Amino acid sequence: MSDVFDALAHPVRREILKLLREGAMSAGDIATHFDLAKPTLSGHFTVLKTAGLVTTERRGTTILYRLNMSVMEEALAAMLSLMGEGDKAWKPARR
């Protein structure tokens, strides 16, 4: 689970996941949304794939990336359990 939270910690990776909510996209299609070098973007894809947040499918020379919702749901459930699962009156801790 720590791989998932590490992956979610970076804003570019969160933005990639937002893009993938609409459906599968190629690396090239995703790249048009960022002003990043290909190796940098490739590194972000590797982190997301290692964490299980995305799956890949090869179609000829194209790799399609898809959001893996089951891993996202597990991460959300983990966060909710930290905050008091089902506690509607949850409030942040005082500092």
ABEGO torsion letter per residue (X at the ends): XAAAAAAAABAAAAAAAAAAAAEBBBAAAAAAABBBBAAAAAAAAAAAAAAGABBBBBBEABBBBBBBAAAAAAAAAAAAAAAGBGBAABBBBBX
